Amino acid sequence: MASPPISDAKLVSTLLSTIEHRIVPLTSKGVSSGSKVFGAAILSNTDLTPLTIATNHESLSPLLHGEINCIQQFFTVDFPDSTTRPNPRDHCIFLATHEPCSLCLSGIAWSGFKEVYYLFTFKDSRDLFSIPYDIDILEQVFRVRAAGEGEEALKSRPLYNRVNRFFKAKALADVIAGISDPTEKEELTKKLNETKALYNGLSQTYQSGKQGGAETASVWK
Protein backbone atom coordinates (compact mmCIF):
# COMPACT_ATOMS: atom_id res chain seq x y z
CA MET A 1 0.00 0.00 0.00
CA ALA A 2 1.41 3.35 -1.04
CA SER A 3 2.24 5.89 1.65
CA PRO A 4 0.02 9.00 1.77
CA PRO A 5 1.57 12.08 0.15
CA ILE A 6 3.57 14.38 2.41
CA SER A 7 2.10 17.88 2.67
CA ASP A 8 4.28 20.89 1.92
CA ALA A 9 3.86 22.05 5.52
CA LYS A 10 5.09 18.72 6.88
CA LEU A 11 7.95 18.71 4.37
CA VAL A 12 9.19 22.18 5.28
CA SER A 13 8.80 21.66 9.01
CA THR A 14 10.78 18.40 8.91
CA LEU A 15 13.53 19.79 6.69
CA LEU A 16 13.97 22.81 8.97
CA SER A 17 14.12 20.52 12.01
CA THR A 18 16.71 18.37 10.24
CA ILE A 19 18.86 21.45 9.69
CA GLU A 20 18.46 22.64 13.28
CA HIS A 21 19.00 19.35 15.09
CA ARG A 22 21.23 17.34 12.74
CA ILE A 23 23.16 19.65 10.40
CA VAL A 24 23.86 22.69 12.60
CA PRO A 25 25.65 20.68 15.35
CA LEU A 26 27.97 19.15 12.74
CA THR A 27 28.53 22.54 11.14
CA SER A 28 29.48 24.03 14.49
CA LYS A 29 32.36 21.56 14.72
CA GLY A 30 33.39 22.10 11.11
CA VAL A 31 33.63 25.88 11.12
CA SER A 32 35.95 25.73 14.12
CA SER A 33 38.45 23.82 11.97
CA GLY A 34 38.30 26.13 8.94
CA SER A 35 35.44 24.57 6.96
CA LYS A 36 32.60 26.66 5.53
CA VAL A 37 29.04 26.76 6.89
CA PHE A 38 27.46 24.61 4.17
CA GLY A 39 25.74 21.32 5.00
CA ALA A 40 23.40 18.78 3.44
CA ALA A 41 21.17 15.81 4.14
CA ILE A 42 19.60 13.01 2.15
CA LEU A 43 16.18 11.92 3.39
CA SER A 44 13.66 9.22 2.55
CA ASN A 45 10.85 10.69 0.46
CA THR A 46 8.30 8.35 2.05
CA ASP A 47 8.68 9.30 5.73
CA LEU A 48 11.39 12.02 5.67
CA THR A 49 13.79 9.94 7.76
CA PRO A 50 17.34 11.33 7.44
CA LEU A 51 19.57 8.79 5.69
CA THR A 52 22.82 10.73 5.51
CA ILE A 53 23.95 14.00 7.13
CA ALA A 54 27.17 15.82 6.30
CA THR A 55 28.81 19.23 6.25
CA ASN A 56 31.60 21.03 4.44
CA HIS A 57 35.04 19.51 5.01
CA GLU A 58 37.24 21.89 3.04
CA SER A 59 39.82 21.75 5.81
CA LEU A 60 40.68 18.38 4.20
CA SER A 61 39.88 18.94 0.50
CA PRO A 62 38.48 21.85 -1.54
CA LEU A 63 36.12 19.37 -3.22
CA LEU A 64 34.43 18.27 -0.01
CA HIS A 65 31.56 20.72 -0.09
CA GLY A 66 28.69 19.83 2.21
CA GLU A 67 26.64 18.36 -0.62
CA ILE A 68 29.51 16.38 -2.15
CA ASN A 69 30.55 15.08 1.25
CA CYS A 70 26.96 13.99 1.87
CA ILE A 71 26.68 12.23 -1.49
CA GLN A 72 30.01 10.47 -0.96
CA GLN A 73 28.89 9.16 2.42
CA PHE A 74 25.52 8.09 1.03
CA PHE A 75 27.20 5.87 -1.56
CA THR A 76 30.09 4.55 0.54
CA VAL A 77 28.74 4.05 4.07
CA ASP A 78 26.73 0.93 4.86
CA PHE A 79 23.12 1.38 5.93
CA PRO A 80 22.74 -0.41 9.28
CA ASP A 81 18.99 -0.92 9.05
CA SER A 82 18.78 -1.94 5.43
CA THR A 83 20.61 -4.22 3.05
CA THR A 84 19.68 -2.04 0.09
CA ARG A 85 20.68 1.59 -0.43
CA PRO A 86 17.58 3.61 -1.42
CA ASN A 87 17.43 4.62 -5.06
CA PRO A 88 18.24 8.37 -5.17
CA ARG A 89 15.84 9.08 -7.99
CA ASP A 90 12.81 7.25 -6.68
CA HIS A 91 13.16 7.26 -2.91
CA CYS A 92 15.18 10.28 -1.77
CA ILE A 93 15.01 14.01 -1.14
CA PHE A 94 18.16 16.11 -1.20
CA LEU A 95 18.40 18.99 1.29
CA ALA A 96 21.11 21.67 1.16
CA THR A 97 21.49 24.42 3.72
CA HIS A 98 22.65 26.75 0.94
CA GLU A 99 21.73 26.77 -2.73
CA PRO A 100 24.19 24.30 -4.30
CA CYS A 101 27.14 25.65 -6.28
CA SER A 102 28.07 24.45 -9.78
CA LEU A 103 30.16 21.58 -8.39
CA CYS A 104 27.36 20.38 -6.14
CA LEU A 105 24.63 20.85 -8.75
CA SER A 106 26.63 18.54 -11.01
CA GLY A 107 27.14 16.06 -8.18
CA ILE A 108 23.43 16.01 -7.45
CA ALA A 109 22.60 15.49 -11.13
CA TRP A 110 25.18 12.73 -11.62
CA SER A 111 23.95 10.97 -8.47
CA GLY A 112 20.35 10.87 -9.63
CA PHE A 113 18.59 12.98 -7.00
CA LYS A 114 15.61 14.67 -8.59
CA GLU A 115 14.07 16.57 -5.67
CA VAL A 116 16.26 19.31 -4.13
CA TYR A 117 15.49 21.90 -1.46
CA TYR A 118 17.66 24.62 0.09
CA LEU A 119 17.43 27.18 2.91
CA PHE A 120 19.72 30.04 1.85
CA THR A 121 20.04 31.37 -1.72
CA PHE A 122 23.19 32.23 -3.67
CA LYS A 123 22.63 35.89 -2.79
CA ASP A 124 22.41 34.96 0.88
CA SER A 125 25.73 33.14 0.63
CA ARG A 126 27.29 36.23 -0.88
CA ASP A 127 25.62 38.95 1.19
CA LEU A 128 25.07 37.28 4.58
CA PHE A 129 28.06 34.94 4.67
CA SER A 130 30.62 36.84 2.55
CA ILE A 131 31.07 33.77 0.32
CA PRO A 132 30.51 35.04 -3.25
CA TYR A 133 32.12 32.20 -5.19
CA ASP A 134 28.96 30.27 -6.07
CA ILE A 135 27.74 33.25 -8.09
CA ASP A 136 31.21 34.17 -9.34
CA ILE A 137 31.95 30.73 -10.79
CA LEU A 138 28.55 30.37 -12.42
CA GLU A 139 28.90 33.81 -13.98
CA GLN A 140 32.55 33.55 -15.01
CA VAL A 141 32.69 29.93 -16.16
CA PHE A 142 29.20 28.98 -17.29
CA ARG A 143 27.30 32.11 -18.29
CA VAL A 144 28.11 32.42 -22.00
CA ARG A 145 27.07 35.58 -23.84
CA ALA A 146 24.79 34.99 -26.82
CA ALA A 147 25.61 36.68 -30.09
CA GLY A 148 24.61 40.33 -29.89
CA GLU A 149 23.52 40.07 -26.27
CA GLY A 150 24.02 43.19 -24.18
CA GLU A 151 25.39 43.32 -20.63
CA GLU A 152 21.99 43.99 -19.06
CA ALA A 153 20.33 41.06 -20.84
CA LEU A 154 23.24 38.81 -19.91
CA LYS A 155 23.00 39.67 -16.21
CA SER A 156 19.22 39.21 -16.18
CA ARG A 157 19.47 35.55 -17.20
CA PRO A 158 19.15 32.91 -14.44
CA LEU A 159 22.44 31.38 -13.34
CA TYR A 160 21.06 27.88 -13.96
CA ASN A 161 17.79 26.06 -14.65
CA ARG A 162 16.23 25.20 -11.30
CA VAL A 163 13.79 22.94 -13.14
CA ASN A 164 15.51 20.67 -15.64
CA ARG A 165 15.54 17.05 -16.84
CA PHE A 166 17.76 15.97 -13.95
CA PHE A 167 16.19 17.63 -10.91
CA LYS A 168 13.89 20.33 -9.55
CA ALA A 169 15.46 22.72 -7.03
CA LYS A 170 13.37 24.95 -4.79
CA ALA A 171 14.01 27.32 -1.91
CA LEU A 172 12.13 26.43 1.28
CA ALA A 173 10.84 30.02 1.39
CA ASP A 174 9.19 29.46 -2.00
CA VAL A 175 7.54 26.27 -0.78
CA ILE A 176 6.14 28.19 2.21
CA ALA A 177 4.89 30.95 -0.10
CA GLY A 178 2.76 28.37 -1.91
CA ILE A 179 1.03 27.09 1.23
CA SER A 180 -2.59 28.27 1.33
CA ASP A 181 -3.31 27.93 5.06
CA PRO A 182 -2.37 31.31 6.62
CA THR A 183 -1.69 29.84 10.08
CA GLU A 184 0.65 27.20 8.70
CA LYS A 185 2.36 29.77 6.54
CA GLU A 186 2.92 32.11 9.48
CA GLU A 187 4.24 29.34 11.75
CA LEU A 188 6.60 28.01 9.09
CA THR A 189 7.87 31.47 8.20
CA LYS A 190 8.72 32.00 11.88
CA LYS A 191 10.48 28.64 12.04
CA LEU A 192 12.36 29.42 8.81
CA ASN A 193 13.66 32.70 10.24
CA GLU A 194 14.61 31.03 13.52
CA THR A 195 16.55 28.36 11.66
CA LYS A 196 18.35 30.96 9.57
CA ALA A 197 19.28 32.83 12.74
CA LEU A 198 21.18 29.76 13.97
CA TYR A 199 23.75 30.49 11.28
CA ASN A 200 24.65 33.96 12.57
CA GLY A 201 27.07 32.63 15.16
CA LEU A 202 28.38 29.93 12.80
CA SER A 203 29.18 32.57 10.19
CA GLN A 204 30.98 34.72 12.74
CA THR A 205 33.07 31.74 13.83
CA TYR A 206 33.97 30.95 10.22
CA GLN A 207 34.86 34.57 9.41
CA SER A 208 36.97 34.87 12.56
CA GLY A 209 38.83 31.71 11.63
CA LYS A 210 39.36 32.98 8.12
CA GLN A 211 40.78 36.24 9.43
CA GLY A 212 42.97 34.31 11.84
CA GLY A 213 44.40 32.05 9.15
CA ALA A 214 42.55 28.82 9.98
CA GLU A 215 43.89 25.82 8.08
CA THR A 216 41.89 24.96 4.96
CA ALA A 217 42.64 23.23 1.67
CA SER A 218 40.41 25.65 -0.26
CA VAL A 219 41.94 28.56 -2.18
CA TRP A 220 38.62 30.44 -2.09
CA LYS A 221 37.84 31.43 1.50
Disulfide bonds with the S-S distance in Angstrom:
none
